[in-house]
Amino acid sequence: MNWMKLVVAGLLVCVARAAAVEADVVIYGGTSAGVMAAVQAKKMGKSAIIVCPDKHLGGLSSGGLGFTDTGDKAVIGGLAREFYHRVWLHYDQPDAWKWQKREEYGNKGQGTPAMDGAERTMWIFEPHVAEQIFEDFIKEHQIPVYRDEWLDRAKGVAKDGARITAITMLSGKTYSGKMFIDATYEGDLMAAAGVEFTVGREATATYGEKWNGVQVGVLNHRHHFGAVKEKISPYVVPGDPKSGVLPHVSAAPPGEYGAADNKVQAYCFRMCLTDRPENRSAFPKPAGYDPKNYELLARIFAAGWAETFEKFDPIPNHKTDTNNHGPMSTDNIGANYDYPNASYEQRRAIIEEHKHYQQGWLYFICTDPRVPADVQKQMQSWGLPKDEFTDNGGWSHQLYIREARRMVGRFVMTENELLKRRATPESVGMGSYGMDSHNIQRYITPEGFVQNEGDIGASTKGPYAISFGALVPKAGQADNLLVPVCVSSSHIAYGSIRMEPVFMILGQSAATAAALAIEGGTTVQAVGYDKLRTRLLADKQILEAKPTAITKPAKKKKAVAKP
């Protein structure tokens, strides 16, 4: 009997192995980086598959972030630039302008202020347009996509020494490959594979940075309460600490300036809204809505703050990409600390809490009598578009995971590289957006008032290179894994790197390295940079910034004999 059981068990194992899907390059994650990685692998003659928890491809690029954070567009090349060229091709068609005349948007008669140069790119777009472009990439290159597949983070990564051999999902399905790319916002494959990572802010002393660590006392952006004319009490009864603390305010001490912590910058949904009546649905009242949760916002309005609509950035067809702006906006500050390492169930609860908070914020402004009449009337003119996120009631399917885990890889990008204080070795792409961290805490000052902490907007003073070493783990941890999203960087450096065009760039570069590693029979760490650089340049990646101006050397003055 025992012998028969062993035979059956063996047969089941064989069947399971036979059912495993194999590819040269297995990409986990359907973000913009994941799609570009798969396309590049196929362009280099390698088989590639995308395995992802996502049902919709493109991550934030198709999830509401249509007002692209570009920085210097001149350093965005390769497949990323092709994506934005395809956006232009779409809006160059008359039937793309359903809810708005083309000449009414952007430059008069030109369609949009986001078009530039001979290559005709466009950087602002509707969510469904971006998603269709990603789907077109996949279809054209015949890339299999396995959706709604969730990595078994406890025991789903099989390794032979330092090499990953296969990954198994909670569904029981297994995917094996020669190379693996973690293209998720969370870094789940990286973490499950035993790669070193960090969460939160390093101390300023860790890498010799200015803008890292707790930033108490630093108010360099209008997302602090410095933008409010009056100081706001955080207590239920203003000025009375015994009455309790208002919702969305922490009573915990914020920490010392420059100190490390394990907190992450705030998340929100990048909402796509419309003011076109025939395409608009009213903002829903979330279940369990309680206006008391927005008492702090009422006090901010009462103090004369009037910037509610500053980040209703216009995208085509009378829609917006609406982002956080101000001391209490769409960011749910402090509600995401557990997200990076949380279980799937816990993450779903955190995502739902963010949705509830944000929908409640909208409903409060539309309905509460304490909201200024002009603000309320204007908000009532907006709603969710009926033709976006049609399987989710007009609400984005992707929470903006601005930062989760970050790998501690072979090379760590810091503000010193971004500011060009130190040279960056082995460039595989460039970034240029400012070092941008959203708020991390809302706390009570020693004087008894409410304040936000962590929001930083610091210029990089021009484009900077991103090192190949930031995409690969340390040798011996995972020798056939690349990580183009949760890259090896400090918190504040990640604040710039984390832009969607950069993720596309790094996805392409990661796949290029993976293909070269297969061809050379090496680990990803041992890929020769000269070969990698040559191929990246051939594929129109931009690895260093061109001088913006030519400065002629000053003419030497003739020596004059001193008396």
Secondary structure, 3 states (H helix, E strand, C coil): CHHHHHHHHHHHHHHHHHHCEEEEEEEECCEHHHHHHHHHHHHCCCCEEEECCCCCCEHHHCCCCCECCCCCHHHCCHHHHHHHHHHHHHHCCHHHCCCCCHHHCCCCCCCCCCCECCCCECCECCHHHHHHHHHHHHHHCCCCEECCCCECCCCCEEEECCEEEEEEECCCCEEEEEEEEECCCCCHHHHHCCCCEECCECCHHHHCCCCCCCCCCCCCCCCCHHHCCCCCCCEEECCEEEEEECCCCCCCCCCCCCCCECCCCCCECCECCECCHHHEECCCCCCCCCHHHHHHHHHHHHCCCCCCCCCEEEECCCEEEECCCCCCCCCCCCCCCCHHHCCHHHHHHHHHHHHHHHHHHHHHHHHCCCCCHHHHHHHHCCEEECCCCCCCCCCCCCCECCCCCEECCCCCECHHHHCCCCCCCCEEEEECCCEEECCCEEEECCCCCEEEECCEEECCCCCEEEEHHHCCCCCCCCCCEECCCCCCECHHHHHHHCCHHHHHHHHHHHHHHHHHHHHHCCCHHHCCHHHHHHHHHHCCCCCCCCCCCCCCCCCCCCCCCCC
